[in-house]
Amino acid sequence: MPFRVVVTVSAKADIQEAYLWIADQSRDAAEQWLEGLIQEIDILKTAPARCPLAPESDVFDKPIRQLLYGKRRGVYRILFLIQADEVLVLHVRHAARDVLQA
């Protein structure tokens, strides 16, 4: 049974911010990045529990997981929570950024 994936408002804002930053360098690269990110998020419909716990799981009281997307210096962490038959994408953050705090 596939999970329903819900991208939160905060995750959408993160995605828009990253897209605009990448687009400042190259509109084509930003389009490719966004297309790939959407495909990666779509993968969460099947077996999201295969992804490891994020470091944020130690800080928050819920098991936050992460899916890495990108290469080399362009790696982003897709942070999400599994609730029953739903996957909530909470944030999309560049891997170089500090871990979220409570």
Secondary structure, DSSP 8 states (H G I E B T S, - for coil): ---EEEE-HHHHHHHHHHHHHHHHH-HHHHHHHHHHHHHHHHHTTS-GGGS-B-GGGGTSSS--EEEEESSGGG-EEEEEEEETTEEEEEEEEETTS-----
